[in-house]
Amino acid sequence: MAKTRPEHHAAPVLESAMDYAEHEKTYNGFVTGVKWSLYAIAAMMVILFFVINP
């Protein structure tokens, strides 16, 4: 059986093509949207409680 040497791979690329500023902006927008949706749902539940419950 022939002995083979391990192949040497190129050094890993440490730079990323991802735009981190845009990623954080999108994430913060998502969190803000979820927060305001929860506020709206809570307000709707309070309003419906007083409308439905005589």
C-alpha positions in Angstrom: 0.0 0.0 0.0 1.3 3.4 -1.0 1.8 6.0 1.7 0.3 9.4 0.9 1.1 12.7 2.4 -1.8 14.8 3.7 -2.8 17.5 1.3 -2.1 21.0 2.5 -5.1 23.3 2.3 -5.0 27.0 1.8 -5.3 29.2 4.9 -8.9 29.9 5.9 -10.3 33.2 4.8 -11.0 35.3 7.8 -13.0 38.0 6.0 -16.7 37.6 5.4 -18.8 38.9 2.6 -21.7 39.5 5.1 -22.6 43.1 5.8 -22.7 43.0 9.6 -24.1 46.6 9.9 -27.0 45.7 7.7 -27.5 42.4 9.6 -27.7 44.2 12.9 -30.1 46.8 11.5 -32.4 44.1 10.2 -32.2 42.2 13.6 -33.0 45.4 15.5 -36.0 46.1 13.2 -37.3 42.5 13.7 -37.0 42.9 17.5 -38.8 46.2 17.4 -41.5 44.8 15.3 -42.1 41.9 17.6 -42.1 44.2 20.6 -44.8 46.5 19.1 -46.8 43.5 18.0 -46.9 42.2 21.5 -48.0 45.6 22.8 -50.8 45.7 20.2 -51.9 42.1 21.1 -52.0 43.0 24.8 -54.0 46.1 24.2 -56.4 44.2 21.9 -56.9 41.6 24.7 -57.7 44.3 27.2 -60.2 46.0 24.9 -61.9 42.7 24.0 -62.2 41.9 27.7 -64.2 45.0 28.3 -66.2 44.7 25.1 -67.2 41.0 25.4 -67.5 40.8 29.2 -70.6 42.9 30.1 
